[in-house]
Amino acid sequence: PTTSWRSPSPLRGGVGLQSSMGTAAAGEFPRDSAVAQKLRVAHCVCFDVDSTLLTVEGIDELADLAGVKDDVEKLTSAAMDGGMTFHTSLRKRLEIIKPSR
């Protein structure tokens, strides 16, 4: 499995952990590893659990509430299949949903 850090994150200047396993827990890393050290000093740790721990994509469910689920699901699928970057897909999906906040 591959684990990598991205820093700084374009969102609020944070550090991101990406794992090809998708479910890596802090206890799975050696105590002195760079990953464990970053987790100990992090102010916030975020996990993407859509389609892993959850059986749905959260953004697709929000799109359903906004009445635009079909259009957003197509973009979600395209991103998951490598057809576009995550950031491009997120921007396009939010443009369709038009959240108020």
C-alpha positions as CSV (number, residue, x, y, z in Angstrom):
1,P,0.0,0.0,0.0
2,T,1.1,3.5,-0.8
3,T,0.8,6.3,1.7
4,S,1.7,9.9,0.9
5,W,1.5,13.3,2.4
6,R,0.4,16.4,0.5
7,S,1.4,19.7,2.0
8,P,0.2,22.3,2.0
9,S,-3.3,21.3,1.1
10,P,-5.2,23.8,-1.1
11,L,-8.0,23.7,1.4
12,R,-7.2,25.7,4.6
13,G,-3.5,25.0,4.4
14,G,-3.7,21.6,6.0
15,V,-1.7,18.4,5.4
16,G,-3.4,15.5,3.7
17,L,-2.8,11.8,4.0
18,Q,-3.6,9.6,1.0
19,S,-3.5,5.8,1.3
20,S,-4.1,3.3,-1.5
21,M,-5.7,1.1,1.2
22,G,-8.3,3.7,1.9
23,T,-8.8,2.7,5.5
24,A,-5.4,3.1,7.1
25,A,-5.6,3.8,10.8
26,A,-2.9,5.6,12.9
27,G,-2.1,2.3,14.8
28,E,-1.1,0.6,11.5
29,F,2.0,2.9,11.1
30,P,5.3,2.4,13.1
31,R,5.3,4.8,16.0
32,D,8.3,6.7,14.7
33,S,7.1,6.9,11.1
34,A,6.5,10.3,9.4
35,V,2.8,9.4,9.1
36,A,2.5,8.7,12.9
37,Q,4.4,12.0,13.7
38,K,2.0,14.0,11.4
39,L,-1.1,12.4,13.0
40,R,0.2,13.3,16.5
41,V,0.6,17.0,15.7
42,A,-2.4,17.5,13.4
43,H,-5.1,19.9,14.4
44,C,-7.6,18.0,12.4
45,V,-7.7,14.6,10.6
46,C,-10.3,14.1,7.9
47,F,-11.3,10.7,6.5
48,D,-13.2,10.2,3.2
49,V,-15.6,7.4,4.1
50,D,-17.9,7.7,1.0
51,S,-18.3,4.4,-0.7
52,T,-16.0,2.7,1.9
53,L,-17.6,2.8,5.3
54,L,-20.7,4.3,3.8
55,T,-22.5,2.6,0.8
56,V,-23.2,6.0,-0.9
57,E,-21.4,9.1,-2.1
58,G,-22.5,11.9,0.1
59,I,-22.3,14.5,-2.6
60,D,-24.6,12.4,-4.8
61,E,-27.2,12.3,-2.0
62,L,-26.9,16.1,-1.6
63,A,-27.5,16.4,-5.3
64,D,-30.6,14.2,-5.0
65,L,-32.0,16.7,-2.5
66,A,-31.3,19.5,-4.9
67,G,-32.9,17.6,-7.8
68,V,-29.8,17.2,-9.9
69,K,-28.6,13.7,-8.9
70,D,-28.2,12.3,-12.4
71,D,-25.8,15.1,-13.6
72,V,-23.7,14.9,-10.4
73,E,-23.5,11.1,-10.4
74,K,-22.0,11.2,-13.9
75,L,-19.3,13.6,-12.8
76,T,-18.7,11.4,-9.6
77,S,-18.2,8.3,-11.8
78,A,-16.0,10.2,-14.2
79,A,-13.7,11.3,-11.4
80,M,-13.6,7.9,-9.8
81,D,-12.7,6.3,-13.1
82,G,-9.8,8.8,-13.6
83,G,-11.6,10.9,-16.2
84,M,-10.8,14.1,-14.4
85,T,-9.1,15.3,-11.2
86,F,-10.8,15.4,-7.9
87,H,-10.7,19.2,-7.7
88,T,-12.2,19.6,-11.2
89,S,-14.9,17.1,-10.4
90,L,-15.7,18.8,-7.1
91,R,-15.9,22.2,-8.6
92,K,-18.2,21.1,-11.4
93,R,-20.4,19.1,-9.0
94,L,-20.8,22.1,-6.7
95,E,-21.6,24.4,-9.7
96,I,-24.5,22.0,-10.5
97,I,-25.7,21.7,-6.9
98,K,-25.3,25.4,-6.1
99,P,-25.1,25.0,-2.3
100,S,-26.2,28.1,-0.3
101,R,-23.2,27.9,2.1
